[in-house]
Structure formats: C-alpha cells, structure tokens
C-alpha cells in the first residue's frame, strides 16, 4: 500500500504531465465538488424553525417577543409579525415556559388585571378595570370560533340613577374579523349575541350590534326584521327576473345566433301573506240529524155555557136555566220537530308569498347581415331588417316561454334593431397559448442543456478518466515488439499510453502501467521472467 508521501508524489507527477486546459478542467471540477460539500454541510447544520404561535394580535406578539428576548431564545417572525417561530427542538419547552407566564393572553386585557391588587385604587377605577376585563374575556371567547380571526367588544354602561324613569339600559357593540372568505351562520351570530347579552347584567339582545371589519351589519334588532325581509324579497325578485331572462335569451340565440339577442325582464312581485278560512254549504244535500215529536189531547165534559159576567150575565143565566147541554169537546195537538244537517266544507287557505303579479319583457333581436363586395373589392356586410312575420313568431315564442297571462296584464315587446358592431380586438391569450409560448422560449435553452450534457458525458468524462487513470480512450493494445526501437522492453502485451511524451523511458512506462493496471503489470513481469528462463 502506497504511503501518503508516495501518493502525493504520484498526484504531482500526474498533474505535471497535464496541459493547461486539462489542469483548468480538473481544478474546476474540484472546486465544484468543494462548493457542493460546503453547501450541503451548511444546509444540514442550519437550525430548523417551527411555528410556536400563529395568528397573534400585536399585543400578544410583542409580549411573547419581549419574553423570548429576555430569555435569549432564538426566534423568527413571519406573517407580518403575527406568527413566531423558534427552533424545532425548543418548541414545546418554550411554549410551556410562556404558558407559565400567562402568554399569550389572547389579545386585550382579561381578569388577570386583578391578579395584582393596588390598595390605592378608587372605586371608579375598579369599575373601569372590571369593564375592560369583561370586554377582553368576551373578545377571547368570541375568537374561539373557527371563522373568527379577531374580535373586539365595547360595552356602554350608563351611570346609575336613583330615579327609575332616568335609568337607561346598557348596550354593546361587537366587531369581528373573519378568516379569509369564512362566514358566520345565523345561529352562530345569534350565539355571539346571546353570549354577550348573558355576560352583562341588564343587557338584552335588542341593544347589541354586531358588525364585521368590512362594514357589513351581521345582526339587526328584532324590530328591523322587515328590513332583512325586504333584502330577501329583492334577492328573490332578481332571481326570478334572471331566470326568465336566461330562458328567453338562450331560446332566441339558438335561432338568431349567440350574442345577437338581448332580453330584459321586469317582474312585479306580491309578497303579501294572506291566510283565510273558507266554509261552503250545500243546501241540496241535507241529512236529518234529530227528530222530536209530541202529542197533546184535551177532553172536556158538557159544561154550561158561561154567560156574560156581571148582573146582566147572572140574569141571563137565570132566565136560561131551564135548558141543559149534554155535548162534550175533545182537543188533540201533535208537534214534530226535525233538525237537518247541511253539508259544510271548511278549509284554511294560505296564499303563497312571492307571487308574480305582472311581467314586462323587452327583447331586441339583431337583423340579417348579407355578405358582399364593395366598390374597392373588399368584403362588406349589408344589414337587412327581419320580416314582420318572423318578428311575430319571435313574440309568440317569448310569450310562451314566460307564461304570458292577459289577466295579469303582462307586456311583451320584441323589436328588430341593428346591434353596434364592436371593433375587432385581438383575443386575449389563453392559458394553453401561454404555455406554448413558454415552451417555445425554453426549447433552445433546453437543447443547449442537452448538448452540454452530451458533451460532458461523452467527451469531457472520457478525457477526465484518461487524465486520472492514464489509459488511452479507444486505442488498441499492442505488444512491446511493436514499440519504438529505442526501448529496452521486448515482447509481451502492453498498453500504449496516449498523449505521453516521446522521451518517456521503458521504466517510466512500466511504472505508469503498474499504477493504472496492476494486474497487467504483474502479468507482464511474469512473462519477462519466463522469457529469461
């Protein structure tokens, strides 16, 4: 085994036999390998940072950074200072240490403001601190919602009064910043409002306002529900108009061509909610429900007819007392009461809300363009009005498409009008065209890269191999008998060393062959020994 001194001598002799270009190539290759090793070692030794906290408020981020600086912990900031990163191996240790310090607090001031007591604090300051703490705690709770990134709560508590008529209820305002395109559902909005209302004594949901940072009003008072209904009514009306417009416009474009028909629809809606009960009686269909029958009979014997009361009556009776009446009387009376049930139909009707009261449709149809040649021999187009019969046909189609009703007094107007010809604008490049242009620009650099790789693989690599091993590339072996006459070696196969100096002796050739191919050198020595014997 060669010693380091011998290896250094061999390297020096090998480099000494190289040309200037060959030395530059070898030096460049060695430099590239060295730079690669240094880059790899630096990347592996670099600290890997991991997120400690993200989405922090400015107050919390400042407090956490101050604590890390005090403890001399390395850190990095990202997301415009809202995220803090520390070395990956120290994440949990630093997080536990900060939690012991009560960080992060979640933004704002919470009830930790009362952890330190101050005996000189006045009652007014205590009430003010309590209000601040309550606002901060409510904001922290609201930030727990997945859709909320930031929240602030403002509570207005009026001064207490000894007179009931002067007492005013407290009120609250809530501002939330949502994450990205997230939205709060109606039940979540109601949950936030009820949460704040339950935390403040005397506060009712009617006195709470909830907005987001874009200025949208998320919660309205119950008395303002009509305004919300009006917005939904307008949205529903626009949907009806848009659906009818698309239906009519697409039908006309199938006949006259895309972009050559324009339709506008105005719908008058009735959002009145009507509930009524209807009872119908059928006099023809009657059924006996009950019947009651009673009979009365009165039998009397023959009585003397009574006379006129008074003196005259007495005298008359006395005068006629000689005559008697033997006949009696019988009275019979029958009463029948029947109750009939008349067929009655009762129904409760609730009319649908959002009924179309009236439709107005205006449609414009482009005419016909006949292609021709002008005086200069250039292609031209001549506008031609459509026939009245064709326009009537279009009007019938529109009426059928919208469900035309004369009872509603619907209006439909279809006219023929020449559309303005837009100037020819070069179409914007599509995504495929952009990729095609990019490939065209990268084609030549890629070809150059392939050619350079081929040169390195099939030309530079063999040369470097020859320079490092001393073996000629693509040269056949020849025996020592074919060598120049000046040599002292005879017979036996030996490989010719290409690009070797002419004054190289047989000993030097043998030495170099032993370095490049020890097996061949040993075989050659064995042949020499056999020949000498």
Secondary structure, 3 states (H helix, E strand, C coil): CCCHHHHHHHHHHHHHCCCHHHHHHHHHHHHHHHHHHHHHHHHHHCCCEEEEECCCCHHHHHHHHHHHHHCCCCCEEECCCCEEEEEHHHHHHHHHHHHHCCCCCCCCCCHHHHCCCCCCCCHHHHHHHHHHHHHHHHHHHHCCCCCEEEEEEEEECCCCCCCHHHCCCCEEEEEEEECCCCCCCHHHHHHHHHHHHHHCCCCCHHHEEEEECCCCEEECCHHHHHHHHHHHHHHHHHHHHHHHHHHHHHHHHHHHCCCCEEEEEEEEEECCCCEEEEEEEEEEEEEEEEEEEEEEEEEECCCCCCCCCCHHHHHHHHHCCCCCCCCCEEEEEEEEEEEEEEEEEEEEEECCCCEEEEEEEEEEECCEEEEEECCCCCEEEEEECCCHHHHHHHHHHHHHHHCCCCCCCCEEEEEECCCCCCCCCCCCCCHHHHHHHHHHHHHHHHHHHHHHHHHHHHHHHHHHHHHHHCCCCCCCCEEHHHCCCCCCCCCCEECCCCCCCCCCCHHHHHHHHHHHCHHHHHHHHHHHHHHHC
